[in-house]
């Protein structure tokens, strides 16, 4: 196996992954497409949706298809950092006491952080180093996490009692925030048929971890036109209320806009989507497709937005309609 992979091979991998996922997952094509894009771009995802929309099933099924090691961490109010990253345990060896490191569930390729806002900030922060640096530090020793490494966290937007909202610094570590909606009637009918009187579909692992690493290298190496980069930077800058060129909706309703990491993720996400479609270089349309999931959790609204019933999602969509891609 060579160390390089072609654009055609990436598109074929995407088709095989989608074909296997469709054996289990009904609908949610956009969510699956963006989840794969984040995986190919070495980004983390935040899935937001009411219970029963297959958030956990999507991630678990994806891990089986991609032949990745998978761990699910159920976040609860009593979960401690050591329950995630591991801890040093005192062991007796040859009449001597020694500390021995016992790895936590974070040491896997694909991590499902289920209901991440159910645990206190101290435990949430245990994920920060892992998500950004792809390593954990325990007892003064840093240990690298397996590669590839992806965290997919879920949140329930309904129940807010007893929850701990993620701090902005941690939200910024997520490449995408994806909102799952209710299925269409035909999709829900198919879901009921599959889950009430059909056997579970048999999945075939179609992509290895080595294939995935080669795709990630190609995403980084893919060229990007200057006008596409200019458009991505302009979108991020338009969310900042202090910019004189920002749309009025940002100056009126935004407290803090998106930082440079948003511009980086707009380009990385666009490059991954282009490769999924069989193209080596992204277009401004690819940037637009990832703009909402990249920006909506990075735009912090002010009290005027709360009073007017404007959410960050609405503001980003308004900015998208005002920042024209043909100007770059």
C-alpha angles and dihedrals in degrees: 000000000000123000092240132074128197128233089245091055091051091052090049091050089052091051092050093048092049092048092054093044091053089063088069109015120066115203121334090114093153093049092050092047093052092043089055090047091055091048092051090047094049092246134139126236137216113206115200121188145117118274118283100035094114098253092144093039093055093054096043092047091049091053091054093050093047095046091234128149107253133200128179117207115195106209114218134166092259096049112122129206091248089059087065108033099027132241144236114263125198110243131180114233123174091340091310129107115232135172114242123192116232111196120231128223091272087085098089136095095243122033123191108201097195116206092349092183091064093077129072121262093257091063093039088055090057087075095053098081091041093052096045105031098025091228138085130222120215125165092357094303123110118215124193119235121229118275124262097042127177132169118204111186126190131209132188108220094197107062112055099160111107094011131126114216113227114255117247091248090060095041088056089061090065113088094202136019107202124193115208115211131200115280123254117259094258091048092049090050090054091047091055092047093051097046102041106047110006129084119248112274118251111238125210118213104236105169130049127211088250091056090050092051090052090052090050090052090051091051090056092046096047112112122240127201118239093239090056091052090047090053093050092049091047091053092052092045091050090064092060113095093205093064114098090214095052117116116261091250090063095046091049104040108022125088097179128009133207120292131221092281087070091058090050093050092046089059096041091048092047091050091051092049091049091053091048087056094048097258125124097207128044127234131213088261088064090053090052091051093057097035097092098048090044098046108030096078092042097056109087112201126214132227092273090060090051091052092048093046092241116150127199089252091059092048093051091050090051091050090049090056092051102043103074118212095208089066091074 
